[in-house]
Amino acid sequence: MDFSFNDIEQAVVDAIRKAADEVSLDAYLVGGYVRDRILNRPTQDLDVVIVGDGILIASSVAQILNLKHPTIFKRYGTAMLNYKGLDVEFVGARKESYSADSRKPSVSPGTLEDDQKRRDFSVNAMALKISGEDFGAFLDPFDGIADTEKRIIRTPNDPDITFSDDPLRMMRAVRFACQLDYDIDEETFGGIQRNVERIKIISQERITTELNKIIMSPIPSVGWRLLLTTGLCEIIFPEFYKLKGVDYVDGRGHKDNYFHTIEVLDNVARVSNDLWLRWGAVMHDIGKPRTKRFDKKAGWTFHGHDAVGANMTPKIFRKLKLPLDEKMKYVQKLVRLHLRPISLTKENISDSAIRRLLFDAGEDIDDLMKLCQADITTKNANKMRQYLSNYELVKKKMVEVEENDRMRNWQPPITGEEIMKTFGISPSRVVGDIKTAMREAILDGELANDPDEAKEYMIKLGEKMGLEAV
């Protein structure tokens, strides 16, 4: 196998070779780097296995490259350093054994073969020697190169043992299939289904890390379909799993909201690499199972699913160990507002309605519009043309209103301090009432978003409330 390195990689490899040869230890590049080079995928890290003391070699390499001491994790026997943006991780070759009731292995020094055996998939178990006289030797004991050609994910050993030992590998199988556009080998797939309950012993943080990587893959729906068919989704994200299925009453059904949602996610993925906008797509219909009703006249309805979904968002983020800061509030806003732009097309679009949308969405209006366009998934060509035409109409109207009224990132033309100073009053409810009345007047188009006009309007409001300007 012929590998060529760029200048930064070559400098690191030369340093590793020198350090390893000085103490007669064998060094290998393994795992993702080898796989990605074979697949011509970009990579920003090197995984290095030393048959011996990996921390010792890492320290020597740091000296050769004039770097600070590597970051050492004694508990795991690993060390990390960064050279000109390239992350390099060193570990001593090891073998692992597991007890039935634990996902934490008993670790002891081992051979390269031991180290390759403990790896999750054959495509991640290939190694390239970067020391000694046989520098450049390619070692592939589990035929990973053939699996890259077949485009399959396969465990190097019995999948029941592989997944029982470390159940997170089930999520990783889905993630790699999604990222690489591979199929999961039939026997490996069966191993996931048989061991799916074992995922419950994995920490939520590790599960969510893999879930985020699936969401950020080029075609996320590939992963979500596998999460469904393996049985993982029902365990790790039951609120999303409940979107699955179609009910019929009097011969009338509704669309399967699981598959609709992952189609929306794919649509968003085509236009944005923002993780949180993609989470907005994942969550936008999460309230539908709780709001599903059948009406003899209207058929299936999901009234209020936007509000219900927005209320569910903080609880789901907390459960999944996702951030509860502005990122969560952003996703919550998208969920709450995702019906608004399209609903405007069902009526004569008033400037007031557009102002209120711009006011409520604020700086996130562009992302909201991306989500709304992605939400158009009808297979009826005529309906699709009509929906997209309506969508463009709303966008055009938004531009016109924004140019006139400057509602995006709106700030009140009169502050609470100015109100108190004008009327000689202290902080009180009446200050808030005046601000609210002025805001509503601006949104309704009764008052221009202009400080001078707003001040006149404020004085008139104050007079109606028995206040006198000082």
C-alpha positions in Angstrom: 0.0 0.0 0.0 1.6 3.3 -1.1 1.2 6.2 1.3 2.5 9.7 0.6 2.5 12.3 3.4 2.2 16.1 3.2 5.0 18.2 4.7 3.5 18.4 8.2 2.7 14.7 8.3 6.1 13.8 7.0 7.8 15.8 9.7 5.8 14.0 12.4 6.3 10.5 10.8 10.1 11.2 10.6 10.2 12.2 14.2 8.3 9.1 15.3 10.5 6.8 13.3 13.6 8.4 14.8 12.3 8.2 18.4 11.1 4.6 18.0 14.2 3.3 16.2 16.4 4.8 19.0 14.8 2.5 21.6 14.1 -0.4 19.2 10.3 -0.1 19.4 7.8 -0.6 16.6 5.5 2.2 15.7 2.3 2.1 13.5 -0.2 4.5 12.1 -3.6 2.9 12.7 -7.4 3.4 12.6 -9.1 6.4 11.1 -6.0 8.0 9.5 -5.2 4.9 7.5 -8.8 4.4 6.5 -9.3 7.9 5.4 -6.1 8.0 3.4 -7.2 4.9 1.5 -10.6 6.6 0.9 -8.9 10.0 -0.1 -10.8 11.7 2.8 -9.2 14.7 4.6 -8.0 14.1 8.1 -6.6 16.3 10.8 -5.2 13.7 13.2 -2.8 10.7 13.4 -3.4 7.7 15.7 -0.1 6.1 16.6 0.3 2.7 18.3 3.6 1.9 19.9 4.4 -1.7 20.8 5.8 -0.7 24.1 5.7 2.7 25.9 3.6 5.1 23.9 4.1 8.0 26.4 7.9 7.6 26.1 7.8 7.9 22.4 5.4 10.9 22.5 7.8 12.7 24.8 10.7 12.0 22.5 8.8 13.2 19.5 7.9 16.4 21.2 11.6 17.1 21.9 12.6 16.3 18.2 9.9 18.7 16.9 10.7 21.4 19.5 7.3 21.2 21.1 6.2 21.5 24.7 5.7 18.3 26.6 2.7 16.2 25.3 -0.5 16.1 27.2 -0.4 12.8 29.1 -3.4 10.7 30.3 -1.7 8.2 32.6 -5.0 6.5 33.4 -5.4 5.5 29.8 -1.8 5.2 28.9 -2.1 7.8 26.1 -0.4 11.0 25.1 -1.3 13.8 22.7 0.5 16.6 21.0 -0.3 19.0 18.2 2.1 19.9 15.5 1.1 22.8 13.2 -2.6 22.0 13.5 -2.1 18.2 13.2 -3.3 16.3 16.3 -1.2 13.2 17.1 -2.3 10.6 19.7 0.1 8.0 21.0 -0.9 4.8 22.8 0.9 1.6 23.7 -0.4 -1.6 22.0 -2.8 -3.3 24.4 -5.2 -6.1 24.8 -8.5 -5.9 26.5 -10.8 -8.3 28.3 -14.3 -7.6 29.6 -16.6 -8.9 32.3 -20.2 -9.5 31.4 -21.6 -6.8 33.7 -19.2 -3.9 32.7 -18.3 -1.9 29.7 -14.9 -1.0 31.3 -12.2 -3.4 30.1 -9.3 -4.9 31.9 -6.3 -3.6 30.0 -2.8 -5.0 29.7 0.2 -4.5 27.3 -0.1 -6.5 24.1 1.1 -7.0 20.5 0.0 -5.1 17.5 -2.3 -8.0 16.6 -3.9 -7.7 20.1 -4.5 -4.0 19.5 -6.0 -4.6 16.1 -8.3 -7.3 17.5 -9.8 -4.8 20.0 -10.8 -2.3 17.4 -14.4 -1.8 16.4 -14.5 -2.4 12.6 -12.3 -4.0 10.0 -11.9 -0.6 8.2 -10.5 0.8 11.4 -8.1 -2.1 12.1 -5.6 -1.5 9.3 -2.1 -0.4 10.2 0.9 1.1 8.5 4.4 0.6 10.0 6.4 3.8 10.4 9.6 2.4 12.0 12.3 -0.1 11.5 13.7 -1.7 8.3 10.2 -2.7 7.1 9.0 0.9 7.2 5.8 1.2 5.1 4.6 -2.3 5.7 0.8 -2.5 5.5 -0.9 -4.9 8.0 -4.6 -5.8 7.4 -5.4 -9.0 9.3 -9.2 -8.5 9.0 -9.3 -7.6 5.3 -10.4 -4.0 5.9 -9.1 -3.0 2.5 -11.6 -5.4 0.9 -14.4 -3.9 3.1 -13.5 -0.4 1.9 -14.0 -1.7 -1.7 -17.2 -3.5 -0.8 -18.3 -0.3 1.2 -19.4 -2.2 4.2 -19.0 -1.8 8.0 -18.0 -5.1 9.6 -16.7 -6.0 13.0 -13.3 -7.8 13.0 -14.6 -10.4 15.5 -17.9 -11.9 16.6 -20.3 -8.8 16.6 -22.0 -10.1 19.7 -18.7 -9.9 21.6 -17.7 -6.6 20.0 -21.0 -4.8 20.8 -21.4 -6.4 24.2 -17.9 -5.3 25.2 -18.5 -1.7 24.1 -22.1 -1.0 23.2 -21.2 2.5 21.9 -19.8 0.7 18.9 -23.4 0.2 17.8 -23.8 3.9 17.5 -20.4 4.2 15.8 -21.5 1.6 13.2 -24.4 3.7 12.3 -22.3 6.9 12.3 -19.6 5.4 10.0 -22.2 4.0 7.6 -23.7 7.4 7.5 -20.5 9.4 7.1 -18.9 7.0 4.6 -22.1 6.0 2.8 -21.4 2.4 3.6 -23.8 -0.5 4.3 -23.6 -2.4 7.6 -22.7 -6.0 7.1 -25.6 -8.4 7.6 -24.0 -10.3 10.5 -22.9 -7.0 12.1 -26.3 -5.5 11.7 -27.8 -8.6 13.4 -25.3 -8.2 16.2 -26.6 -4.6 16.8 -30.2 -5.8 16.9 -29.4 -8.6 19.4 -27.4 -6.3 21.7 -29.4 -3.1 21.4 -30.5 -3.0 25.0 -26.8 -2.8 26.0 -26.7 0.8 24.8 -28.5 1.7 28.1 -25.2 1.3 30.0 -23.4 4.0 27.9 -23.3 7.5 29.2 -25.6 10.0 27.6 -22.8 12.3 26.7 -21.1 9.6 24.6 -24.3 8.7 22.9 -25.1 12.3 22.1 -21.6 12.9 20.6 -22.3 10.1 18.1 -25.8 11.4 17.4 -24.4 14.9 16.6 -22.0 13.3 14.2 -24.8 11.5 12.5 -26.8 14.8 12.3 -23.7 16.5 10.8 -23.1 13.8 8.1 -23.7 14.6 4.4 -27.0 12.7 4.3 -28.2 12.4 7.9 -31.4 10.4 7.0 -29.1 7.4 6.2 -28.2 7.3 9.9 -31.7 7.9 11.2 -33.1 5.0 9.1 -30.4 2.8 10.6 -31.2 4.1 14.1 -34.8 3.1 13.5 -34.2 -0.4 11.9 -31.6 -1.4 14.5 -33.9 -0.5 17.4 -31.5 2.1 18.7 -33.7 5.1 18.2 -36.5 3.8 20.4 -34.1 3.6 23.3 -31.9 6.6 22.9 -34.5 9.1 21.6 -38.1 7.8 22.3 -39.7 11.2 21.6 -38.4 11.1 18.1 -39.3 7.4 17.7 -42.9 8.2 18.4 -43.1 10.2 15.2 -43.0 6.8 13.4 -46.1 5.3 11.9 -49.3 6.1 10.1 -52.8 5.8 11.6 -55.9 5.4 9.6 -59.5 6.3 10.4 -62.3 5.9 7.8 -59.6 5.2 5.3 -57.9 8.5 5.9 -54.2 8.5 7.1 -51.5 11.0 7.6 -47.9 11.1 6.5 -45.2 9.2 8.5 -43.7 12.1 10.5 -40.5 10.2 11.2 -39.6 9.9 7.5 -40.9 13.4 6.8 -38.6 14.8 9.5 -35.5 13.1 8.3 -36.3 14.3 4.8 -36.5 17.9 6.2 -33.2 17.3 7.9 -31.6 16.2 4.6 -33.0 19.3 2.9 -31.4 21.5 5.6 -28.1 19.6 5.4 -27.9 20.6 1.7 -27.9 24.3 2.6 -26.2 24.5 6.0 -23.5 22.9 8.1 -24.8 24.5 11.3 -25.4 21.8 13.9 -28.2 23.8 15.7 -30.1 24.6 12.6 -30.0 20.9 11.8 -31.3 20.2 15.3 -34.1 22.6 14.5 -35.0 20.3 11.7 -34.8 17.3 14.0 -37.1 18.9 16.5 -39.5 20.9 14.4 -42.4 18.4 14.5 -41.5 16.7 17.8 -44.8 17.9 19.3 -47.0 16.1 16.7 -47.5 12.8 18.5 -48.9 14.6 21.5 -51.3 16.8 19.4 -52.5 14.2 16.9 -56.3 14.2 16.6 -58.8 12.9 14.1 -61.7 15.1 13.0 -64.4 13.8 10.7 -64.4 17.0 8.6 -60.7 18.0 8.7 -59.2 14.6 9.0 -55.9 14.2 10.9 -54.7 17.4 12.7 -51.8 18.4 14.8 -53.0 21.8 16.1 -50.6 23.5 18.4 -47.7 21.1 17.8 -45.4 24.0 17.3 -46.1 25.3 20.8 -46.0 21.8 22.3 -42.7 21.1 20.6 -41.2 24.3 21.8 -42.2 23.4 25.4 -40.6 19.9 24.9 -37.3 21.3 23.6 -35.6 22.2 27.0 -36.6 18.9 28.5 -35.2 16.9 25.6 -32.0 19.0 25.5 -31.5 18.4 29.2 -32.1 14.6 28.8 -29.7 14.4 25.9 -27.1 16.5 27.7 -27.2 19.1 25.0 -26.4 22.7 26.0 -29.2 24.6 27.7 -27.9 28.0 26.8 -28.6 30.2 23.7 -28.2 27.2 21.4 -31.2 25.5 23.0 -33.2 28.8 22.9 -32.4 29.1 19.2 -33.7 25.7 18.5 -36.7 26.3 20.6 -37.4 29.5 18.7 -37.2 27.6 15.3 -39.6 25.0 16.6 -42.1 27.6 17.9 -42.0 29.7 14.7 -41.6 27.1 12.0 -45.3 27.3 10.9 -45.5 31.0 10.7 -43.9 31.9 7.3 -45.9 29.3 5.4 -49.1 30.1 7.3 -48.8 33.7 6.0 -49.2 32.4 2.4 -52.7 31.1 3.2 -54.0 34.6 3.6 -53.5 38.1 2.2 -50.1 38.9 3.5 -50.3 42.1 5.6 -47.4 44.2 6.5 -48.4 43.8 10.1 -48.1 40.0 10.0 -44.6 40.3 8.3 -43.5 42.9 10.9 -44.5 40.5 13.7 -42.7 37.6 12.1 -39.5 39.7 11.7 -39.9 41.0 15.3 -40.3 37.5 16.7 -37.6 35.8 14.7 -35.1 38.6 15.0 -31.6 37.8 13.8 -32.6 34.1 13.2 -35.1 34.9 10.4 -32.8 33.7 7.6 -32.3 30.3 9.4 -36.1 30.1 10.0 -36.8 30.6 6.3 -34.2 27.9 5.4 -36.1 25.5 7.8 -39.5 26.5 6.4 -38.3 25.9 2.8 -36.8 22.5 3.8 -40.2 21.6 5.4 -41.8 21.6 1.9 -41.6 17.9 1.1 -44.8 17.2 -1.0 -44.3 14.8 -3.9 -47.1 16.6 -5.8 -45.3 18.7 -8.4 -48.1 21.2 -8.7 -48.3 21.7 -4.9 -44.6 22.0 -4.7 -44.5 24.8 -7.3 -47.3 26.6 -5.5 -45.7 26.2 -2.1 -42.4 27.5 -3.4 -44.1 30.4 -5.1 -45.8 31.3 -1.9 -42.5 31.0 0.0 -40.8 33.4 -2.4 -43.7 35.8 -2.0 -43.2 35.9 1.7 -39.5 36.5 1.3 -40.1 39.3 -1.1 -42.6 40.9 1.3 -40.1 40.5 4.1 -37.5 42.5 2.2 -40.0 45.3 1.5 -41.1 45.6 5.1 -37.5 45.4 6.4 -36.4 48.2 4.2 -39.2 50.4 5.4 -39.5 49.5 9.1 -36.1 48.0 10.1 -37.8 45.3 12.2 -34.9 42.8 12.2 -33.0 43.1 15.5 -35.6 45.7 16.5 -34.9 48.0 19.4 -37.7 50.3 20.8 -37.4 53.9 19.6 -38.1 55.1 23.1 -36.5 53.5 26.1 -38.0 52.9 29.6 -35.5 55.5 30.9 -36.8 58.1 28.5 -40.4 57.4 29.5 -39.6 57.9 33.2 -37.7 61.1 32.5 -40.4 62.5 30.3 -43.2 62.0 32.8 -41.0 62.3 36.0 -42.0 58.8 37.2 -40.1 56.0 38.8 -40.0 52.4 37.6 -43.5 51.0 37.5 -46.0 48.9 35.6 -47.2 52.0 33.7 -43.7 52.3 32.0 -44.1 48.7 30.7 -47.6 49.4 29.5 -46.5 52.4 27.5 -43.6 50.4 25.9 -45.9 47.5 25.1 -48.6 49.9 23.5 -45.9 51.6 21.4 -44.5 48.3 20.2 -48.0 47.0 19.2 -48.7 50.2 17.4 -45.4 49.9 15.4 -46.1 46.2 14.6 -49.7 47.1 13.5 -48.4 49.9 11.3 -50.1 52.7 13.2 -46.8 54.2 14.2 -43.5 54.5 12.3 -40.4 53.0 13.8 -39.1 56.6 14.3 -37.9 58.2 17.6 -39.6 61.6 16.9 -43.0 60.1 16.0 -42.7 57.7 18.8 -42.1 60.5 21.3 -45.3 62.3 20.2 -47.2 59.0 20.5 -45.7 58.4 23.9 -46.9 61.8 25.2 -50.4 61.1 23.9 -50.5 57.7 25.6 -49.3 59.3 28.8 -52.0 61.9 28.7 -54.6 59.1 28.4 -53.2 57.5 31.5 -53.3 60.8 33.4 -49.6 61.5 33.1 -48.1 64.9 32.3 -44.8 65.6 30.6 -42.4 67.5 32.7 
